[in-house]
Amino acid sequence: MTRLLLAALSAASLASLAGPAAAEVASRSENAFRLTFERPVTASPEAILAAAGRPAAWWSDAHTYSGSAANITVDLQPGGCWCEALPGGGVKHAETVLVWPGERMVMFEAPFGPLRGIGADAVLTMSWADPEGGAARTLKWTFVVNGPGAGAMADVIDGVTAEQFGRLVDHLGGAAGS
């Protein structure tokens, strides 16, 4: 199996095992870390999938190269680009590797920002589960990163990723009390 496939399967497995933490550096070593984020949202499965493909609606301008999240697009097809337009060019932040609406999951190979500079393998898995008797469903992100010295970056990347996750939850109508 390829390293990407192993990382993707690992991320999917870990996502199903993670506890109900709102945001957490779930594990860390010198060269790896795993972040987990989980919150209830009121949006439909279709709205969640649509929002995953439109980060310009919820991503922070402060965490872009161009200064504007409006320049970000995502093609939700395997091989699709999570890209940002720049004057005269652009940047590929991530690549879509899995879109599985029936399983309510989207996965990206996503060495965002400084992770690309260290040659890290990074997989962001977004999943959403139906509620058990409630109106809200659970939105979950699992971000698994492996690369030289990556563990030292976990807290900083956790902060940025937690902000983006929170902005998506707010966009999707975070459930009361979440």
Rosetta silent file (secondary structure, phi, psi, omega in degrees, C-alpha in Angstrom):
SEQUENCE: MTRLLLAALSAASLASLAGPAAAEVASRSENAFRLTFERPVTASPEAILAAAGRPAAWWSDAHTYSGSAANITVDLQPGGCWCEALPGGGVKHAETVLVWPGERMVMFEAPFGPLRGIGADAVLTMSWADPEGGAARTLKWTFVVNGPGAGAMADVIDGVTAEQFGRLVDHLGGAAGS
SCORE:     score description
SCORE:     0.000 S_00000001
   1 L     0.000  149.401  177.915    0.000    0.000    0.000 S_00000001
   2 L   -74.631  159.790  177.597    1.131    3.535   -0.611 S_00000001
   3 H   -61.068  -38.216 -179.734    2.004    5.817    2.305 S_00000001
   4 H   -64.023  -44.219 -179.795   -0.945    8.062    1.400 S_00000001
   5 H   -64.695  -42.482  177.092   -3.397    5.170    1.455 S_00000001
   6 H   -61.366  -42.557  178.646   -2.001    3.941    4.774 S_00000001
   7 H   -64.373  -40.438  179.434   -2.266    7.445    6.221 S_00000001
   8 H   -64.444  -45.274  178.618   -5.820    7.786    4.905 S_00000001
   9 H   -64.730  -39.901  176.978   -6.888    4.452    6.356 S_00000001
  10 H   -61.646  -44.689  179.785   -5.186    5.322    9.622 S_00000001
  11 H   -62.815  -42.653  179.412   -6.964    8.691    9.746 S_00000001
  12 H   -64.022  -42.215  179.181  -10.319    7.083    9.028 S_00000001
  13 H   -65.219  -45.844  179.850   -9.741    4.446   11.711 S_00000001
  14 H   -64.130  -36.274  178.894   -8.575    6.991   14.255 S_00000001
  15 H   -61.748  -36.310 -178.869  -11.525    9.234   13.492 S_00000001
  16 H   -76.928  -19.007 -178.444  -13.894    6.425   14.380 S_00000001
  17 H   -96.590  -19.623 -173.792  -12.060    5.719   17.660 S_00000001
  18 L   -62.901  146.034  179.741  -11.542    9.253   18.951 S_00000001
  19 L   -78.301 -177.142 -174.407  -13.506   10.335   22.000 S_00000001
  20 L   -83.155   49.015  178.558  -15.900   13.275   22.242 S_00000001
  21 L   -79.360  141.482  177.104  -13.249   15.982   22.583 S_00000001
  22 L   -71.294  -41.415  176.318  -14.101   19.443   21.303 S_00000001
  23 E  -162.443  136.491 -173.258  -10.483   19.992   20.223 S_00000001
  24 E  -164.167  139.596  163.990   -7.407   18.095   21.200 S_00000001
  25 E   -79.749   98.457 -171.644   -3.853   17.178   20.318 S_00000001
  26 E   -73.265  -31.698  175.711   -4.840   13.519   20.566 S_00000001
  27 E  -156.724  156.102 -179.014   -1.316   12.165   20.155 S_00000001
  28 E  -156.516  140.404  169.851    2.170   13.485   19.534 S_00000001
  29 E  -136.185 -176.329 -179.479    5.684   12.189   18.978 S_00000001
  30 L   -58.897  -38.033 -172.820    8.830   13.889   17.705 S_00000001
  31 L  -117.885   18.779 -178.648    7.837   13.356   14.072 S_00000001
  32 E  -161.684  157.732  169.735    4.042   13.063   14.147 S_00000001
  33 E  -157.234  162.220  176.704    0.837   14.274   15.702 S_00000001
  34 E  -135.115  127.191  176.719   -2.912   13.740   15.454 S_00000001
  35 E  -108.070  143.728  174.619   -5.509   16.415   16.111 S_00000001
  36 E  -131.701  141.316  179.143   -9.178   15.699   16.683 S_00000001
  37 E  -137.602  137.159 -177.674  -12.095   18.125   16.669 S_00000001
  38 E  -151.474  128.461  178.340  -15.731   17.251   17.258 S_00000001
  39 E  -152.428  150.298  174.374  -18.855   19.388   17.629 S_00000001
  40 E   -77.853  142.674  175.380  -22.588   19.079   16.998 S_00000001
  41 E  -133.832  155.265 -178.959  -24.040   21.011   14.052 S_00000001
  42 L   -95.102   -7.117 -176.423  -27.617   21.443   12.866 S_00000001
  43 L   -67.620  154.154  176.399  -26.866   21.415    9.133 S_00000001
  44 L   -72.735  160.497  175.664  -28.018   18.626    6.837 S_00000001
  45 H   -56.139  -38.454  179.774  -25.492   16.120    5.450 S_00000001
  46 H   -65.385  -39.423  178.974  -25.845   17.785    2.047 S_00000001
  47 H   -68.025  -36.036  178.240  -25.116   21.235    3.519 S_00000001
  48 H   -65.272  -46.578  178.559  -22.027   19.907    5.305 S_00000001
  49 H   -61.231  -43.643  179.212  -20.661   18.389    2.100 S_00000001
  50 H   -61.505  -42.058 -179.596  -21.394   21.594    0.187 S_00000001
  51 H   -66.296  -34.419  177.109  -19.613   23.688    2.851 S_00000001
  52 H   -59.528  -30.407  179.841  -16.556   21.406    2.695 S_00000001
  53 L   -89.637    0.521  179.869  -16.296   22.442   -0.952 S_00000001
  54 L  -132.368   62.259 -179.732  -16.657   26.168   -0.218 S_00000001
  55 H   -63.185  -17.089  176.767  -14.068   27.153    2.409 S_00000001
  56 H   -58.715  -23.614 -179.167  -14.216   30.731    1.113 S_00000001
  57 H   -80.369  -16.832 -175.446  -17.456   30.966    3.132 S_00000001
  58 L  -140.063  -14.004 -179.095  -15.841   30.071    6.468 S_00000001
  59 L   -71.399  146.722 -179.591  -12.018   30.030    6.259 S_00000001
  60 L   -76.220  131.361  174.720  -10.163   32.883    7.996 S_00000001
  61 H   -56.971  -32.439 -176.949   -8.633   35.564    5.772 S_00000001
  62 H   -65.780  -17.834 -178.117   -5.720   35.678    8.234 S_00000001
  63 H  -114.405   48.131  174.715   -4.687   32.148    7.245 S_00000001
  64 L  -131.914  161.164  173.715   -4.347   32.683    3.512 S_00000001
  65 L   -77.551  -35.950 -174.312   -1.453   33.773    1.333 S_00000001
  66 L   -83.802  -15.292 -175.974   -3.574   36.350   -0.496 S_00000001
  67 L    87.885    4.005 -178.924   -5.229   37.857    2.574 S_00000001
  68 L  -145.309  118.400  176.938   -8.683   36.820    1.364 S_00000001
  69 H   -63.431  -18.366  177.867  -10.477   33.497    1.796 S_00000001
  70 H   -61.194  -17.462  179.896  -12.572   34.519   -1.228 S_00000001
  71 H   -87.584    1.687 -177.831   -9.592   33.368   -3.321 S_00000001
  72 E   -96.673  134.159  174.078   -9.895   29.761   -2.078 S_00000001
  73 E  -132.345  153.189  176.171  -11.667   27.080   -4.096 S_00000001
  74 E  -133.609  128.777  173.714  -12.014   23.335   -3.569 S_00000001
  75 L   -97.161  108.847 -177.973  -12.806   20.759   -6.229 S_00000001
  76 L   -84.307   60.798  172.744  -14.558   17.920   -4.396 S_00000001
  77 L  -134.510  144.189  176.389  -13.480   15.208   -6.824 S_00000001
  78 L   -51.585  130.391 -175.795  -10.599   12.773   -6.257 S_00000001
  79 L    88.361   -4.179 -178.831   -7.494   14.595   -7.471 S_00000001
  80 L   -70.348  154.233 -175.509   -9.256   17.933   -7.044 S_00000001
  81 E   -97.846  133.473  165.377   -7.375   20.973   -5.858 S_00000001
  82 E   -96.546   94.491 -168.955   -7.888   22.951   -2.632 S_00000001
  83 E  -120.091  159.681  175.835   -6.307   25.995   -4.223 S_00000001
  84 E  -129.444  125.926  177.023   -5.869   29.699   -3.615 S_00000001
  85 E   -75.139  135.627  176.007   -5.594   32.208   -6.439 S_00000001
  86 E  -125.427  155.633  178.370   -2.700   34.649   -6.138 S_00000001
  87 L   -54.454  117.227  178.804   -1.872   37.582   -8.423 S_00000001
  88 L    75.311    7.050 -178.170   -0.380   35.969  -11.517 S_00000001
  89 E  -172.020 -143.615 -178.639   -0.402   32.464   -9.959 S_00000001
  90 E   177.122  178.292  178.592   -1.697   30.395   -7.103 S_00000001
  91 E  -139.224  138.790  174.895   -0.979   27.810   -4.433 S_00000001
  92 E   -95.829  111.360  179.200   -2.219   24.255   -3.953 S_00000001
  93 E   -82.231  -37.213 -174.989   -2.963   23.810   -0.245 S_00000001
  94 E  -157.035  168.326  175.804   -4.381   20.295   -0.444 S_00000001
  95 E  -128.013  133.906  176.986   -5.655   17.612   -2.787 S_00000001
  96 E   -71.141  127.754  178.785   -8.984   15.839   -2.499 S_00000001
  97 E  -116.371  -18.671 -179.716   -8.401   12.094   -2.157 S_00000001
  98 E  -152.508  130.058  170.733  -11.844   10.833   -1.076 S_00000001
  99 E  -131.410  113.790 -174.218  -15.399   12.102   -1.400 S_00000001
 100 E  -135.825   78.947 -176.384  -17.894    9.594   -0.060 S_00000001
 101 H   -56.335  -37.819 -179.424  -21.284   11.216    0.574 S_00000001
 102 H   -63.004  -31.476  177.700  -22.922    7.894    1.502 S_00000001
 103 H   -96.888    0.980  179.285  -20.384    7.386    4.291 S_00000001
 104 L    53.519   60.010 -177.240  -20.436   11.119    5.089 S_00000001
 105 E  -149.901  140.801  171.966  -16.711   11.572    4.677 S_00000001
 106 E  -133.635  139.664 -178.668  -14.279   13.767    2.744 S_00000001
 107 E  -133.297  139.993 -179.864  -10.516   13.338    2.914 S_00000001
 108 E  -127.369  140.118  163.946   -7.696   15.592    1.797 S_00000001
 109 E   -82.509  112.334 -162.382   -3.952   15.138    1.487 S_00000001
 110 L  -137.454   71.580  175.259   -3.312   18.438    3.227 S_00000001
 111 L   -80.866   67.597 -177.141    0.211   19.591    4.112 S_00000001
 112 L   -58.632  150.262  170.716   -1.062   23.112    4.846 S_00000001
 113 L    45.118 -121.163 -173.697    1.294   26.050    5.390 S_00000001
 114 H   -68.369  -16.294  179.971    4.540   25.152    7.148 S_00000001
 115 H   -65.703  -33.906  178.285    3.904   21.398    6.845 S_00000001
 116 H   -64.134  -37.068 -177.651    4.689   21.524    3.131 S_00000001
 117 H   -66.594  -23.365  178.378    8.048   23.103    3.947 S_00000001
 118 L  -100.255    3.076  179.329    9.132   20.129    6.083 S_00000001
 119 L    72.999   30.877 -176.834    7.893   17.549    3.572 S_00000001
 120 L   -75.252  148.625  165.871    5.171   16.260    5.880 S_00000001
 121 E   -92.549  127.067 -177.556    2.482   13.780    4.954 S_00000001
 122 E  -140.152  130.442 -179.945   -0.775   15.199    6.287 S_00000001
 123 E  -125.157  121.833  175.025   -4.308   13.854    5.958 S_00000001
 124 E  -103.178  119.609  177.001   -7.385   15.838    6.972 S_00000001
 125 E  -110.626  124.056  174.290  -10.512   13.696    7.313 S_00000001
 126 E  -107.336  129.723  176.673  -13.886   15.404    7.663 S_00000001
 127 E  -140.284  157.911  179.499  -16.786   13.208    8.715 S_00000001
 128 E  -144.996  126.817 -176.284  -20.304   13.770    9.965 S_00000001
 129 E  -107.697  146.914  175.795  -22.497   11.260   11.769 S_00000001
 130 L   -68.859  148.692 -179.614  -26.257   11.217   12.134 S_00000001
 131 L   -72.265  157.004  172.413  -27.611   11.984   15.585 S_00000001
 132 L  -102.253   87.786  177.431  -28.999    9.352   17.900 S_00000001
 133 L    84.003   -2.234 -179.828  -32.395   10.852   18.673 S_00000001
 134 L  -110.833  172.159 -179.115  -31.248   14.480   18.507 S_00000001
 135 L   -85.218  -21.174 -176.337  -31.540   17.206   15.894 S_00000001
 136 L   -95.221  146.382  172.208  -27.799   17.843   15.636 S_00000001
 137 E  -105.990  162.386 -176.356  -25.277   15.650   13.857 S_00000001
 138 E   -96.766  120.365  173.977  -21.654   15.360   14.898 S_00000001
 139 E   -94.836  132.297 -178.074  -19.043   17.028   12.707 S_00000001
 140 E  -134.282  137.847  169.763  -15.563   15.628   13.206 S_00000001
 141 E  -119.371  137.439  169.995  -12.150   16.511   11.816 S_00000001
 142 E  -126.681  127.448 -177.864   -9.110   14.320   12.269 S_00000001
 143 E  -122.052  111.378 -177.419   -5.781   15.702   11.108 S_00000001
 144 E  -109.678  123.947 -175.419   -2.894   13.196   11.032 S_00000001
 145 E  -127.143  132.120  175.477    0.583   14.584   10.304 S_00000001
 146 E  -132.526  125.698  178.427    3.892   12.730    9.871 S_00000001
 147 L   178.364  160.849 -176.232    7.132   14.507    9.022 S_00000001
 148 L   -59.052  117.560  178.711   10.562   15.423   10.373 S_00000001
 149 L    76.935    8.611 -175.026   10.100   17.495   13.517 S_00000001
 150 H   -60.264  -34.797 -177.563    6.321   17.723   13.047 S_00000001
 151 H   -55.823  -34.090  179.767    5.555   17.015   16.710 S_00000001
 152 H   -68.522  -17.487 -178.597    7.036   20.380   17.729 S_00000001
 153 H   -94.559   -3.978 -171.309    4.493   22.111   15.467 S_00000001
 154 H   -56.435  -45.986 -175.673    1.416   20.393   16.930 S_00000001
 155 H   -66.094  -42.676  179.713    0.284   23.162   19.280 S_00000001
 156 H   -65.197  -45.603 -179.085    0.561   25.946   16.701 S_00000001
 157 H   -68.732  -33.787  174.263   -1.175   23.897   14.020 S_00000001
 158 H   -59.098  -44.101 -179.312   -3.812   22.830   16.550 S_00000001
 159 H   -61.875  -46.236 -179.719   -4.601   26.505   17.199 S_00000001
 160 H   -67.146  -44.230 -178.494   -4.983   27.389   13.510 S_00000001
 161 H   -66.997  -39.852  177.356   -6.926   24.222   12.707 S_00000001
 162 H   -60.810  -38.879  178.135   -9.208   24.676   15.728 S_00000001
 163 H   -62.351  -45.942 -178.463  -10.017   28.191   14.510 S_00000001
 164 H   -66.516  -41.250  177.487  -10.972   26.942   11.027 S_00000001
 165 H   -60.305  -45.490  178.870  -13.016   24.064   12.466 S_00000001
 166 H   -61.883  -39.151  178.323  -14.860   26.500   14.760 S_00000001
 167 H   -65.601  -38.591  176.491  -15.575   28.831   11.858 S_00000001
 168 H   -66.119  -43.600  178.344  -17.018   25.907    9.862 S_00000001
 169 H   -58.262  -46.826  178.483  -19.149   24.833   12.839 S_00000001
 170 H   -60.268  -42.952  178.933  -20.478   28.396   13.188 S_00000001
 171 H   -60.182  -36.971 -177.111  -21.168   28.507    9.429 S_00000001
 172 L   -87.261    0.762 -179.537  -23.105   25.240    9.671 S_00000001
 173 L    81.136   68.858  177.303  -25.168   26.321   12.663 S_00000001
 174 E   -52.567  139.310 -177.582  -23.396   24.887   15.670 S_00000001
 175 L   -67.232  147.603  178.755  -25.896   23.240   17.992 S_00000001
 176 L   -57.246  136.860  178.773  -26.932   25.125   21.128 S_00000001
 177 L    80.861    5.263 -178.583  -24.689   24.336   24.064 S_00000001
 178 L   -84.469    0.000    0.000  -21.881   23.056   21.848 S_00000001
